[in-house]
Amino acid sequence: MTTTGPRTTTRSEPHAVRTGVWFVGARGSVATTAVAGCAAVTAGLHPPTGMVTETPPFAGAALPALSSLVFGGHDTASCPLPKRAEALTAAGVLPYGLTAAIHTELDAADREIRAGGPHPGDTRSDEEIIASFADDLTDFARRTGVARTVVVNLSSTEPTPAPDDPRLPASSLYAAAAVRAGCPYVNFTPSTGLRTGPLMAAAEARGLPHAGRDGKTGQTLLRSVLAPMFVQRALSVRAWSGTNLLGGGDGAALADPAAAAAKNAGKERVLADTLGAAPEGEVHIDDVPALGDWKTAWDHIAFDGFLGSRMILQTIWQGCDSALAAPLVLDLARLVARAHEAGLSGPLPELGFYFKDPDGGPAALAEQFEALLSFAGRLGPVAQAPEETG
C-alpha cells in the first residue's frame, strides 16, 4: 500500500483546554499503566522517564499538557482500574503506594469505560456495533467537554482476517467508530485497525490524522538500532533468529499461531527494510504465564566479517512490557492530538519512531528520530498552511 505524508489544511483553532484519550482495551495492563503514569507525573510523584515528548526538543510543539488529558475507553473486562493497578503493583509493574496516591484519578478514568465487544454470539451487525461505539465516543466528548479525543488501540493482537471474511475484525470496528465520531486514531497493536481501503479513505475524507502500527518497545527497538550498524560497517548478515518469552494477556493472545504471525510480520519488516532482504531465521513466541507482564527476548545474529570470518552477536532484552509501552502511548496521544489541532490529516509516517510497522518512512531508529524531531518542529504554536503555487 502506498502512503503519503500528512496533508496540511487551513483549519485554525485555539489550543485545546482538555484532550480526550480513549483506550480500546482500557482495563489492560498498558492502559492502566498509562493512566497511572500520567497521574503520577502530573502530581510530581515520579519523573516522566521514557516520555520523549517531555524532553527539551518538544518544548515548543504546543502539545497538550499531561494534566489536560481525560481518559476513557472500551473494554470487555469488568475489573475496575484501581483493582487492576493493585494487581500490577503486586506484579512489580507499579511502585508500592502509587495506587492509593492516585486512586481518585484511576476511579475517574474507570467511570468513563464502556462495554466493548463484540462478544461471542453477538448478533448485532457491524453497522450496529460501529454506531454504538461511535455514540460512546461522542457522548464522552459531550460530557467531558474535551476539544478532541484520540482513540488508541491497545487491545489483544488479532489474527490477520481472511480476504473473504464478511465481517470486520473487532479492531476495525473500533477504528470505524473513531472515524465516524471524528476522532484521530492510533493503532499500537499489529491488528488490522484502520488499515483497510475504505477506512483509510474515510479517515482522509474526515481530515483525521492517524498513526500505526504495533508499538516498538523492546526486541524490535533493538533490531532497528543494530541492523543499520551491520549495513554501515558493510558486514553481511547471514541469519537473524529470535525468541520471546512472555506471559500475561499478551502471552495468552500470542499463543495463537495466527496472532503470533501477525505480530512477527512487523518484527521481520525492520530487518528486510534495513538489510535489503530478510535474512534466514524467524522469531518464536512462547507463552509463559508465570512471567506475567515481564518478558525476555533473545536474538542470535550470524554475520560474516573480513575474508569470510564467521561471527556471532547475541543479545538479551528483559523488561516490563507495560512500563515500556505506557510512556510511548502517552507520547503518541499528545502528538496525534496536536497534529489534529494543527490541521494535519492522513497517515503520519513521521511517527514511525514508535512503531514496528509504520506508515512509511525510514526503518532505522536514528533516521526515524530525526523525522520525529522535524515533525515536532512543525507543530509549533502557530500552524501555517503551505503557500499555494501557481
Order of alpha helices (4+ residues) and beta strands (2+ residues): beta-beta-alpha-beta-alpha-alpha-alpha-beta-alpha-beta-alpha-beta-alpha-beta-alpha-beta-alpha-alpha-beta-beta-beta-alpha-beta-alpha
